């Protein structure tokens, strides 16, 4: 069976958590991958810094020049999805499809990062006949049908779900949002990513939403509540929602998963054909 260590790139782009903003800019100029792992040590990961995240940091740094270390901008980092070197291909695909940025970092039994895998890197294993043949030559079982089922499951369950689904990190930044929530709120698919709960909910609900995130991260879930979401054009949509925590393989919470529906279910039914 193909494992993470067979796929991963061992040259993980990484930068120290106490690096200056200027050195981070220089790093990204010389590395074309568009992201870097921020860490204090090989087994102490702070998050993932992207090019877009560095732009946000640079703007904040300009307004406060004394604030000049990456660790002071943790709220900009993307959460890290990890997998073990021995994890097999189906699990790797699942993690990449559900991870922020569609990438995972590979760790050894001691917890040290030894490589990374992106969505682009798994494509040859999904599509290439040669790769499948090489796998057979090495005595590896390539789970083609299993992977197809997993891909269909994730597309159907999350992207094509008839319910509104989104995920935020500890700072309330939207990491994932499916097609239905974009449709209901009038956004082009993808535009909600990077926005915050302050964009998603009206001002009167901001405190409640912030407390809800804290509850999810501390208790693992949040009971069913009724609230309102703000559409792109400013009108409000009455919704009912329930949330739980998303965790990594060590059971550490890395985000939330909220499933919601408009109180007017007829509105939802009318939008469903647009998902086809």
C-alpha positions in Angstrom: 0.0 0.0 0.0 1.3 3.5 -0.9 2.1 5.4 2.3 2.8 9.1 3.0 6.6 8.5 3.0 6.3 7.3 -0.7 4.6 10.6 -1.8 6.0 13.4 0.4 8.5 16.0 -0.6 11.2 16.0 2.1 12.2 19.6 1.4 9.6 21.2 3.7 9.5 25.0 3.4 9.9 26.1 7.0 10.6 29.4 8.8 11.3 30.1 12.5 8.5 31.5 14.6 10.8 34.3 15.8 11.8 35.4 12.3 11.4 39.0 11.4 8.7 40.2 9.0 11.5 41.3 6.6 13.2 37.9 6.7 9.9 36.2 6.0 9.4 38.4 2.9 12.9 37.5 1.7 12.1 33.8 2.3 9.0 33.9 0.1 11.0 35.7 -2.6 13.3 32.8 -2.9 10.7 30.0 -2.4 8.0 29.5 -5.0 5.7 27.2 -3.1 3.5 29.9 -1.7 3.5 28.7 1.9 5.9 27.9 4.8 5.6 25.9 8.0 6.1 28.2 11.0 7.8 26.3 13.9 9.8 26.7 17.0 11.4 23.3 16.6 10.8 20.3 14.3 8.1 19.0 16.7 6.8 22.4 17.8 4.6 23.7 15.0 2.9 27.2 15.2 1.0 27.1 11.9 1.3 27.7 8.2 2.2 31.1 6.7 0.9 31.7 3.2 1.7 34.5 0.8 -1.7 36.1 1.4 -1.1 35.8 5.2 2.3 37.5 4.8 0.7 40.4 3.0 -1.7 40.9 6.0 1.2 40.7 8.4 3.2 43.2 6.4 0.3 45.7 6.4 0.0 45.3 10.2 3.7 45.6 10.6 3.7 48.9 8.8 1.2 50.4 11.2 3.2 49.0 14.2 6.9 48.7 13.2 8.0 47.5 16.7 5.8 44.4 16.2 8.4 42.5 14.1 8.3 38.8 14.8 6.1 36.3 13.1 5.0 34.7 16.4 3.2 38.0 17.2 0.9 37.4 14.2 -0.4 33.9 15.1 -4.0 34.9 14.1 -2.9 35.0 10.5 -1.4 31.5 10.4 -3.4 28.7 8.9 -4.0 25.5 11.0 -1.8 22.5 10.3 -3.1 19.1 9.2 -0.6 16.3 10.1 -0.3 12.7 9.0 2.1 10.0 10.0 4.8 8.7 7.5 3.0 5.3 7.6 -0.5 6.6 6.9 -1.9 5.0 3.7 -3.2 6.6 0.6 -6.9 6.7 1.3 -6.4 8.4 4.6 -4.0 10.9 3.0 -6.6 11.9 0.4 -9.3 12.4 3.1 -7.0 14.6 5.1 -5.9 16.7 2.1 -9.4 17.2 0.9 -10.5 18.4 4.3 -7.4 20.4 5.2 -7.1 24.2 4.9 -4.9 24.8 1.8 -5.3 21.2 0.8 -1.9 20.2 2.2 -0.7 17.9 5.0 2.6 17.8 6.8 4.2 14.4 7.4 5.6 13.5 10.8 7.7 10.7 12.1 6.9 8.7 15.3 8.8 11.3 17.4 6.5 14.1 16.1 9.1 15.7 13.9 8.1 17.0 10.5 9.8 15.0 7.7 8.0 16.3 4.6 4.7 17.6 3.1 2.1 16.5 0.6 -0.1 18.8 -1.5 -3.2 18.0 -3.6 -1.1 18.4 -6.7 1.3 15.7 -5.5 -1.5 13.1 -5.2 -2.9 13.7 -8.6 -0.5 11.4 -10.4 -1.5 8.6 -8.1 -5.1 9.1 -8.9 -4.8 9.6 -12.6 -1.6 8.0 -13.9 -1.7 4.5 -15.3 2.1 4.4 -15.0 1.9 5.2 -11.3 -0.6 2.4 -10.7 1.6 0.0 -12.7 4.7 1.0 -10.7 2.7 0.4 -7.5 1.9 -3.1 -8.7 5.5 -3.8 -9.6 6.6 -2.9 -6.1 3.9 -5.2 -4.7 1.8 -2.3 -3.5 -2.0 -2.5 -3.6 -3.4 0.6 -5.2 -6.9 1.3 -3.9 -8.3 3.0 -7.0 -12.0 2.2 -6.3 -11.6 3.1 -2.7 -10.1 6.5 -3.5 -12.9 7.2 -6.1 -15.5 6.4 -3.4 -13.7 8.7 -0.9 -13.5 11.5 -3.4 -17.2 11.2 -4.3 -18.0 11.1 -0.6 -16.2 14.3 0.2 -17.6 16.1 -2.8 -21.2 15.0 -2.1 -21.1 15.4 1.7 -19.3 18.8 2.0 -19.2 20.7 -1.3 -22.5 19.5 -2.6 -24.3 19.2 0.7 -27.9 20.5 0.6 -27.2 22.1 4.0 -25.1 25.1 4.7 -21.7 24.1 6.1 -18.7 26.2 7.1 -15.6 26.0 9.4 -13.7 28.7 11.3 -10.5 28.7 13.3 -9.9 29.9 16.8 -9.9 33.5 15.6 -13.2 33.2 13.8 -11.7 33.2 10.3 -13.6 31.1 7.8 -11.4 28.2 6.6 -14.0 26.2 4.6 -17.4 27.0 3.3 -19.5 24.8 0.9 -21.5 25.8 -2.1 -24.9 26.0 -0.3 -23.9 28.6 2.2 -22.4 30.7 -0.6 -25.7 30.4 -2.6 -27.9 31.2 0.4 -25.9 34.3 1.3 -25.4 35.5 -2.3 -21.7 35.0 -2.6 -19.6 33.6 -5.5 -18.3 30.3 -4.5 -15.0 30.8 -2.6 -15.6 34.4 -1.6 -16.4 33.5 2.0 -13.0 32.0 2.6 -10.9 34.3 4.7 -13.8 36.4 5.9 -14.7 36.3 9.6 -17.7 35.6 11.8 -18.1 39.4 12.0 -18.9 39.3 8.3 -21.1 36.2 8.7 -23.2 37.4 11.6 -24.8 40.8 12.4 -23.2 43.0 15.1 -25.8 42.0 17.7 -24.6 38.4 17.4 -20.9 38.9 17.4 -20.4 38.3 21.2 -22.6 35.2 21.0 -20.6 33.9 18.0 -17.3 34.5 19.8 -18.4 32.7 22.9 -19.7 29.9 20.7 -16.2 29.3 19.2 -14.7 29.2 22.7 -17.4 26.6 23.8 -16.7 24.4 20.7 -12.9 24.4 21.3 -13.3 23.7 25.0 -16.2 21.3 25.0 -16.1 19.9 21.5 -19.6 21.0 20.5 -22.2 23.6 20.7 -25.9 23.0 21.1 -28.5 23.9 18.4 -29.1 27.6 18.3 -31.1 30.1 16.3 -29.4 33.1 14.9 -29.1 35.3 11.7 -26.5 35.4 9.0 -25.8 38.5 6.9 -26.0 38.0 3.1 -23.7 39.8 0.7 -26.3 42.4 -0.1 -26.9 43.1 3.6 -30.2 41.4 4.2 -30.4 38.9 7.0 -31.3 35.2 6.8 -32.8 33.5 9.9 -31.0 30.2 10.5 -30.8 27.3 12.8 -27.3 25.9 13.4 -25.3 23.3 15.3 -21.5 23.1 15.6 -18.8 20.6 16.7 -15.0 20.7 16.8 -12.7 19.5 14.0 -9.7 17.7 15.4 -6.3 16.5 14.1 -5.0 12.9 14.5 -4.0 13.8 18.1 -7.5 14.8 19.0 -6.5 18.5 19.3 -9.2 20.9 18.1 -8.1 22.8 14.9 -11.3 24.4 13.9 -15.1 24.2 14.0 -17.7 22.6 11.7 -21.0 24.3 11.6 -24.1 22.9 9.8 -26.9 25.3 9.4 -30.2 25.7 7.5 -32.5 28.7 6.8 -35.6 28.7 8.9 -37.5 29.1 5.6 -36.8 25.6 4.2 -38.7 26.4 1.0 -35.9 28.9 0.2 -33.3 26.1 0.6 -35.3 23.7 -1.6 -35.5 26.4 -4.4 -31.7 26.7 -4.4 -30.9 23.0 -4.5 -31.1 22.6 -8.3 -28.2 25.1 -8.6 -25.9 22.6 -6.9 -26.4 20.0 -9.7 
